[in-house]
Amino acid sequence: GRSAAWGCRVAFSELARQELRALCAAEPPRGQPQTLRFFRCQPEQAEAAFVQALAADPRSIYRKEKCADAPYYLNLDGIDAVCRFTGKVVTVERVRLREGGEGVDS
């Protein structure tokens, strides 16, 4: 397709992939409530969803010009991803559960 012209290549750090697998595990950690609605037990789907969202480069024009080196945060299904854009490659460096559970806006 033509998407390669404007799209970004998405990479996951080994750490982020491990964290994503742990977050999507059936049992939530340390007695926390299960917060994932869509990606529970489905780390592959979670990874694919982040890839799809990040490949389109969701950053604003302002962010691209003024904050290109700043980490970019993306939240899907209660999972916060810390991402870094370097040219046409975006790397998901860390993932973690959104603090405070449901309904917290960044």
C-alpha positions in Angstrom: 0.0 0.0 0.0 0.9 3.7 -0.1 0.9 4.1 3.7 4.6 3.6 3.9 5.1 7.0 2.5 3.6 8.8 5.5 3.5 6.0 8.0 6.0 5.2 10.8 7.7 1.9 11.4 6.8 0.7 14.9 9.2 -1.2 17.1 8.8 -2.5 20.6 11.7 -2.7 23.0 12.1 -6.1 24.6 11.2 -4.6 27.9 7.9 -3.1 26.6 7.0 -6.4 25.0 7.6 -8.3 28.3 5.6 -5.6 30.2 2.7 -5.8 27.7 2.6 -9.6 28.0 2.6 -9.3 31.8 -0.2 -6.7 31.7 -2.3 -8.8 29.4 -1.9 -11.9 31.6 -5.1 -13.4 33.0 -4.3 -12.5 36.6 -3.9 -8.9 37.6 -0.8 -8.1 39.8 -0.9 -7.7 43.6 -4.6 -7.8 44.1 -5.4 -5.0 41.7 -8.7 -5.1 39.9 -8.6 -6.4 36.3 -8.6 -3.1 34.3 -8.2 -4.4 30.8 -11.5 -4.7 28.8 -10.3 -5.6 25.4 -6.7 -7.0 25.6 -7.0 -9.3 28.6 -5.0 -12.5 27.7 -4.4 -11.0 24.2 -1.0 -9.3 24.1 -0.7 -9.9 20.4 -3.9 -7.9 19.8 -2.7 -5.2 22.2 0.6 -4.9 20.4 -1.1 -4.8 17.0 -3.4 -2.0 18.2 -0.5 0.1 19.4 1.3 -0.5 16.1 -1.7 0.5 14.1 -2.3 3.7 16.2 1.4 4.7 16.2 2.1 3.9 12.5 -0.2 6.8 11.5 1.8 9.2 13.7 -0.9 10.6 15.9 1.2 13.5 17.1 0.0 17.1 16.4 2.0 19.3 14.0 3.1 21.3 17.0 4.5 18.3 18.8 6.3 17.1 15.6 8.0 20.5 15.3 8.5 21.7 18.8 8.6 18.5 20.9 10.0 15.9 18.5 12.5 14.5 21.1 10.0 14.4 23.9 8.5 11.0 24.8 5.0 10.5 23.4 2.3 8.9 25.6 -0.5 6.8 24.1 -3.2 5.1 26.1 -5.2 2.1 24.8 -7.6 0.1 27.0 -6.0 1.4 30.2 -2.4 0.7 29.0 -0.1 3.7 28.9 2.7 3.3 26.3 5.8 5.5 26.5 7.0 6.0 22.9 9.8 7.8 21.2 9.8 9.0 17.6 13.1 9.0 15.8 12.7 10.0 12.2 10.3 7.5 10.7 10.7 5.0 13.5 8.7 5.0 16.7 9.8 2.8 19.5 7.5 1.7 22.3 9.9 1.9 25.3 7.7 1.0 28.2 4.1 0.1 28.9 2.3 0.3 32.2 -1.2 0.3 33.5 -2.9 3.7 33.7 -2.7 4.8 37.3 -6.0 5.0 39.2 -7.9 2.7 36.9 -11.0 3.7 35.0 -12.1 7.2 33.9 -8.9 9.1 34.6 -8.1 11.5 31.8 -4.5 12.5 31.2 
